[in-house]
Amino acid sequence: MSVYTNITASELDAFLRLYSVGSLRDYAGIADGIENTNYFVTTDEGRFVLTLFEQTRAEELPYCLSLMAFLAEHAIPSAHPVADSTGGYLQDLKGKPAVLVQRLNGTSVANPDNEHCRVVGATIGRMHTVTRTYQGTRENERGAAWREKTLVLIRDRLSPQDRATLDSEIAFQRRFEFGALAQGVIHADLFRDNALFEGHTLTGLIDFYYSHSGPLIYDLAVAVSDWCFGDHGRFNADGAQAMVRAYAAERTIDAIELDAWLVCLRAAGLRFWLSRLKDQLFPRGGAITHIKDPDRFKSVIEACHGNSNLLASIW
């Protein structure tokens, strides 16, 4: 959630006329996040978030938007996309796919406690259970092929130590068959800045634009990799235990998934270390941009190597 594409009030006013949301009162760019351009938009009838997709193709988005609507309609707190005058969710603004969604109450939690972790784990479990009936499917755009391509792009700019670590980790991930794990709808990016809270009440999950059909246990590993790891690899074992046990109370986890737990944690660390390295080494220009620290996820991989017993013991 950054601002790479600037829009004027007149451009936004014309865009809003495609919807029945009232007249523009105010708007402001959102600095958090990385991939897309986002604005808070206020009209005389409500509050919304406008997203312009900087890299995602329009044909990839109906899955995500329909999923957000499905979740909101099945008691999983999610920002419901706003339908335009034709009943569709996806529009075009300044030559880029654009969507308007309801703005939820609450704020993200920079320093979550164990109760925040418990609530997130329970909600992921409910989401995985509810979406068993969701009919849409989507491939993972940040999977094995993306990993290999990204490594080629950044490899020569890395230190010898980081090159060796990435080479070793990608070789390890090639050997694992993720298709053997229970599959379903996953958020795949459920970080602290993609969940909104009022106190300990979860008011919404946001940013489903990396959601796809994938291993359910990996989705939980992604959440643990952000919510339960701090700077310099500091691991909140109690928070992680609260999260995974709340998840397991909502959905039964089988032995194969438990055996794959550390593999999935390593996969989560690798995915976000790579993407943040790419953003750091090849920054995109924008009026407001936010580049996050890659080493936070390098430390997740290092923890899986050096402290595997503790990471496994949370179950």
Secondary structure, 3 states (H helix, E strand, C coil): CEECCCCCHHHHHHHHCCCCCCCEEEEEECCCCCCCEEEEEEECCEEEEEEECCCCCHHHHHHHHHHHHHHHCCCCCECCECCCCCCCCEEEECCEEEEEEECCCCECCCCCCHHHHHHHHHHHHHHHHHHHHCCCCCCCCCCHHHHHHHHHHHHHHCCHHHHHHHHHHHHHHHCCCHHHCCEEEECCCCCHHHEEEECCEEEEECCCCCCEEEEHHHHHHHHHHHHCECHHHCECHHHHHHHHHHHHHHCCCCHHHHHCHHHHHHHHHHHHHHHHHHHHHCCCCCCECCCCCCHHHHHHHHHHHHCHHHHHHCC
